[in-house]
Amino acid sequence: MEVITTGRETSPEPIRFRLASGRADVLADVRLRRAGDRWIAVSDSGGREVTAIGSTARAAIAASVDWLGPVTVRELLVDLQLLDVSVKLTDVSGG
């Protein structure tokens, strides 16, 4: 992940990752970035792209895949890929 510095602002590129739901056989490609004190997640699953805003990264991700239904959302949010995303978020935020 690259951090782009423009003057006094630091704007990280979106973190891109794929979540998978085993039972429902659903894939969701997600782009996640911070905008001020909010998080923006854009998910693409089954040809449908949904943008969501949340106070936390997890809330934004969950909201962007909410249309897939509660069982699928639970499966997506336990995908171990989110551990790697958490590490990247810590690296970007500097701690």
N, C-alpha and C positions, 0 to 999 in steps of 0.2 A: 504494500500500500504506500502510496506517495502522498505527501502533504505538500500542497501548493501554497506558497506564501506570496501575498500581494499587498505590499505596504504593511499596514499594521494588522491586517486580517489574516488569519490562517484558516483555509478552507480545505478540509480533507476530501479526497475523492470518495465517492460512495463505496461502501464495503459491499461486495457482490458475493452471494453464496446461494446454494441450492439446498432446500429442505425436502425430505422425502417421508412419506407416510406409508409404512409397510402394508398394513391391512387394506387401506383404501386405495393403494397403488396410485397415489397422487404425488406429483412433483411441483414445487413452487420455487421459481427463480426470484430471488429477493435482492433489491438494492436498498441500502440503509445509509442514511447520513444524518448528521446533527444540523439543526438550524436554530441558532440561539439556544433557548432552554428547552426546545422540543426536538423530537426525532421524527424523521420522515422515512417511511418504508413504502416501497413500491414492489408489489409482488405480481408475478405473472404465472398463472396456472391454467392449463387447459385453454390457452388463447385469450384469457380474460386478464386484463391488467387493472390492479386496484391500488390506489394511493391512500395511505393513512398516516395520521399524525398522532403521536403519543407523548406523554411526559417522560417515558422511559423507552429505551430501544425495544425491549420485550413487548411493551404495550402497543407500540407502533406496528411491530411485526404481527402480533396477534390480530390487531384490527384489520390489517391488510389481507389476511387469509380467513377472516371470520365468515365470509360468504360460503366457505367450503363446509361449514357445519361443525358443531362442537366436538364430535369424535375425531374428525380429521385434524382440527386445530390442535387438540391435545396431542395427537400423534406427531404432528409437525413440531410442536414446541418441545418434545423430548428427544428430537433428533440430535445426536451427538455433534453434528456439524455446528450447533450453536455454541459449543465449548470453544471451538476455534474462533468463532465470531467474537466471543467475549474477550479472548486474548487480544485480538486485533483492536477492539474498542479500548482496552486498557493501554495498549501501546500508543494509540492515537491521542488519548487524553493525557498521556504523560504520567500515568501511575495508576 
